[in-house]
């Protein structure tokens, strides 16, 4: 079960260092302004619900998700199930925040509890219960383990998280947990949403904001999971780090002392005298080599991030 190639770590070390530096700045700045914190939490909760459900095939748009959650509006032409998926995920998120606040352990019980909220009123017979039969996943390059092994594999994963025998940092540990729980595929339905909730329980307990996988990265996400099935964690680790950096930047930009000017790369190249073109800077962003994050399909970065990259290259020479 623990076939994990750690060769990727050197490629991502600078990214991990940056994430931990930003987390430290965020922690030193607490408490954040109350109104700003509440606005960010509300916006991220809607984004999180929209993106995680959209990855699984829910057709509610971001705006429609907001209307369902904040206004209680029923969207014409959308199924009752899609409405339940939005409301259920919001309820699961509220429970997740309580788990973090109460320092509830990441274990089989908490994972089952989150799953029970995800499938409530949709598949009540299976909500919060491990599967008792085999399943197959369309498009995946593996077959999930026999149902009789699910309970023991889940316990083994929880123990791995607690012991951390490979001495992974918390972002790496959450990434491995994410993949292994997908691989175990403990439920008949609702696995993806539950995995992304439980993974964030780990991150948020360690002082990070939630890492939200964007629906625009759905294809990249599934390809990364398939690579991880072969023991190669680079693509999944990079995607997770980028999702986490996006949330960190959102929080940091809300600080009164923040002077970071994140702009779309195309705009930055036009307005600033930079030695690199848009295509190259975009490549650096996609590879996690500069401080950047994604909004929709567009990458945002700062002039300082590019200057820091240039200075680092000069030092290495």
C-alpha positions in Angstrom: 0.0 0.0 0.0 2.9 2.4 0.7 4.5 2.5 -2.7 5.7 6.1 -2.5 8.5 7.5 -4.7 9.9 10.5 -2.9 12.2 11.6 -5.8 9.8 14.5 -6.4 10.7 16.2 -3.2 13.7 18.1 -4.4 11.6 19.7 -7.3 9.1 21.0 -4.8 11.2 21.9 -1.8 11.2 25.6 -2.7 7.5 25.5 -3.0 7.0 23.8 0.3 9.4 26.3 1.9 7.3 29.1 0.5 4.0 27.5 1.8 5.4 27.2 5.3 6.8 30.8 5.2 3.3 32.1 4.3 1.6 30.0 6.9 4.0 31.5 9.5 3.1 35.0 8.4 -0.6 34.2 8.6 -0.2 32.7 12.1 1.8 35.7 13.3 -0.9 38.1 11.9 -3.8 36.4 13.9 -6.3 37.4 14.8 -7.3 38.6 11.4 -9.9 41.4 11.1 -13.2 39.7 12.0 -15.3 41.0 9.0 -12.5 40.1 6.5 -12.2 36.7 8.0 -15.9 36.0 7.8 -16.1 37.2 4.2 -13.2 35.0 3.1 -14.6 32.0 4.9 -18.0 32.5 3.2 -16.5 33.0 -0.3 -14.2 30.0 0.1 -17.0 27.8 1.3 -19.1 28.6 -1.8 -16.1 28.0 -4.0 -15.2 24.8 -2.3 -18.8 23.5 -2.6 -19.0 24.4 -6.2 -15.7 23.0 -7.3 -15.8 19.8 -5.4 -19.3 19.0 -6.6 -18.6 20.1 -10.2 -15.6 17.7 -10.2 -18.1 14.9 -9.5 -20.5 16.0 -12.2 -22.9 18.4 -10.5 -24.0 21.0 -13.0 -24.8 24.0 -10.7 -22.6 27.0 -11.6 -20.7 29.0 -9.0 -23.4 31.6 -9.0 -26.2 29.0 -8.8 -24.4 27.3 -5.9 -24.3 30.7 -4.1 -28.0 31.2 -4.7 -28.8 27.8 -3.3 -26.7 28.2 -0.3 -27.2 31.8 0.6 -30.7 32.6 -0.7 -32.3 29.1 -0.5 -33.4 29.4 -4.1 -34.3 26.4 -6.2 -32.6 26.5 -9.6 -34.9 25.7 -12.5 -33.8 22.8 -14.6 -31.4 21.4 -11.9 -32.1 18.1 -10.2 -33.2 17.7 -6.6 -30.0 15.7 -6.1 -27.8 18.5 -7.2 -29.5 20.9 -4.7 -29.0 18.3 -1.9 -25.3 17.9 -2.9 -24.8 21.6 -2.5 -26.6 21.9 0.9 -25.1 18.7 2.2 -21.6 19.9 1.4 -22.2 23.1 3.2 -23.4 21.2 6.2 -20.3 18.9 6.0 -18.1 22.0 5.9 -19.7 23.5 9.0 -19.1 20.2 10.7 -15.5 20.2 9.5 -14.8 23.6 11.0 -16.2 22.3 14.3 -13.9 19.3 14.1 -10.9 21.6 13.6 -12.0 23.9 16.5 -12.6 20.9 18.8 -9.3 19.3 17.7 -11.2 16.1 16.7 -8.8 13.4 15.5 -8.5 12.4 11.9 -9.7 8.8 12.1 -12.2 6.3 10.7 -15.0 7.8 12.9 -14.4 11.4 11.6 -14.2 10.2 8.0 -17.4 8.3 8.3 -19.1 11.3 10.0 -18.1 13.6 7.1 -19.4 11.0 4.6 -22.7 10.8 6.4 -23.3 14.5 5.8 -22.2 14.3 2.1 -24.8 11.7 1.3 -27.6 12.6 3.7 -31.1 12.5 2.0 -29.4 11.3 -1.2 -28.4 7.7 -0.4 -29.3 7.4 3.3 -28.8 3.6 3.3 -25.1 4.2 2.5 -24.4 7.5 4.2 -21.6 7.1 6.8 -21.2 3.4 6.0 -18.3 1.5 4.4 -19.0 -0.3 1.2 -19.7 -4.1 1.5 -19.2 -5.0 -2.1 -16.7 -4.4 -5.0 -16.7 -1.3 -7.1 -15.0 -0.1 -10.3 -14.0 3.5 -11.2 -14.5 4.7 -14.8 -11.3 6.1 -16.2 -9.1 4.9 -13.3 -6.0 2.7 -13.9 -6.7 0.5 -10.9 -9.4 -1.6 -9.2 -10.2 -0.6 -5.6 -9.4 -3.3 -3.0 -11.9 -6.0 -2.0 -14.6 -4.7 0.3 -13.5 -7.1 3.1 -10.2 -5.3 3.3 -11.6 -1.7 3.4 -11.9 -1.4 7.2 -8.4 -2.7 8.0 -6.9 -0.6 5.2 -8.6 2.5 6.6 -7.2 1.7 10.0 -3.8 1.2 8.5 -4.0 4.6 6.7 -5.1 6.4 9.9 -2.1 4.7 11.7 0.2 5.8 8.9 -1.0 9.4 9.4 -0.4 9.3 13.1 3.0 7.7 13.0 4.3 9.4 9.7 7.1 6.8 9.2 8.4 8.5 6.1 8.8 11.8 8.0 6.8 13.7 5.4 5.9 17.4 6.0 2.2 18.0 6.7 1.4 19.1 3.1 3.0 15.9 1.8 1.3 13.8 4.4 -2.1 15.3 3.5 -1.4 14.6 -0.2 -0.5 10.9 0.4 -3.6 10.6 2.6 -5.7 12.1 -0.1 -4.5 9.6 -2.7 -4.6 6.5 -0.5 -8.1 7.2 0.7 -9.2 7.5 -3.0 -7.4 4.2 -3.7 -9.1 2.5 -0.8 -12.4 3.9 -2.1 -14.2 3.1 1.1 -17.7 4.1 0.0 -20.1 3.2 -2.8 -20.6 6.9 -3.6 -19.3 10.3 -2.3 -15.7 9.2 -2.1 -14.2 12.3 -3.8 -16.0 14.9 -1.8 -15.3 13.0 1.5 -11.7 12.6 0.7 -11.2 16.3 -0.1 -13.0 17.2 3.2 -11.0 14.7 5.3 -7.7 15.8 3.7 -8.4 19.4 4.6 -9.2 18.3 8.2 -5.5 17.4 8.4 -4.3 20.6 6.8 -6.5 22.9 8.8 -5.6 21.3 12.1 -2.0 22.1 11.2 -2.8 25.8 10.8 -3.2 25.9 7.0 -6.3 27.2 5.2 -8.2 24.7 3.0 -6.7 23.5 -0.3 -9.5 23.6 -2.9 -9.0 21.6 -6.1 -10.5 23.7 -8.9 -13.0 22.0 -11.4 -10.9 23.6 -14.2 -8.1 21.3 -13.1 -10.4 18.2 -13.1 -8.5 16.4 -15.9 -5.1 17.3 -14.4 -6.4 16.1 -11.0 -7.5 12.6 -12.3 -4.2 12.2 -14.2 -2.3 13.0 -11.1 -4.2 10.4 -9.1 -3.5 7.8 -11.8 0.2 8.7 -11.6 0.1 8.3 -7.8 -1.4 4.8 -8.2 2.0 4.0 -9.8 3.9 5.5 -6.8 4.7 8.8 -8.6 3.4 11.6 -6.5 5.0 14.6 -8.2 1.9 15.8 -10.2 -0.5 15.3 -7.3 1.9 17.0 -4.8 2.3 20.0 -7.2 -1.4 20.3 -7.7 -2.1 20.2 -3.9 0.7 22.7 -3.2 -0.8 25.1 -5.8 -4.3 24.7 -4.4 -3.0 25.5 -0.9 -0.9 28.4 -2.1 -4.0 30.0 -3.7 -5.9 29.9 -0.4 -2.9 31.2 1.6 -2.6 34.1 -0.8 -6.3 34.9 -0.5 -5.9 35.1 3.3 -2.6 37.0 3.2 -4.0 39.6 0.7 -6.7 40.4 3.3 -4.1 41.5 5.8 -4.0 45.3 6.4 -0.2 45.2 5.9 -0.4 43.3 2.6 1.2 45.1 -0.4 1.3 42.1 -2.8 0.1 43.0 -6.2 -1.0 39.7 -7.8 -2.0 40.2 -11.5 -2.8 38.0 -14.4 0.4 37.1 -16.1 -0.7 38.6 -19.5 -1.4 42.0 -17.8 1.9 41.9 -15.8 4.0 41.3 -18.9 2.3 44.2 -20.7 2.7 46.7 -17.9 6.2 45.8 -16.5 9.6 45.6 -18.0 10.3 41.9 -17.6 13.0 39.8 -19.2 10.6 36.8 -19.7 7.6 36.5 -21.9 4.1 35.5 -20.9 4.5 31.8 -22.1 7.7 31.3 -20.0 6.3 32.9 -16.9 3.1 30.9 -17.2 5.3 27.7 -17.4 7.1 28.8 -14.2 3.7 29.2 -12.5 2.4 25.8 -13.7 5.6 24.1 -12.4 5.4 25.8 -9.0 8.7 27.6 -9.5 7.3 31.1 -8.7 4.8 32.4 -6.2 1.6 32.2 -8.3 -1.9 31.0 -8.0 -4.8 30.2 -10.3 -8.2 31.9 -10.7 -10.4 30.1 -13.2 -8.1 29.4 -16.1 -5.8 32.3 -15.5 -2.5 32.4 -13.5 -1.7 35.3 -11.2 1.7 36.3 -9.9 3.7 39.4 -8.9 6.7 41.3 -10.3 8.4 40.5 -7.0 7.9 36.7 -7.5 9.6 36.9 -10.9 12.4 39.0 -9.5 12.9 36.6 -6.7 13.1 33.7 -9.2 15.7 35.6 -11.2 17.8 36.4 -8.2 17.7 32.7 -7.1 18.9 31.6 -10.5 21.8 34.1 -10.3 22.8 32.7 -6.9 22.8 29.1 -8.2 25.1 30.1 -11.1 
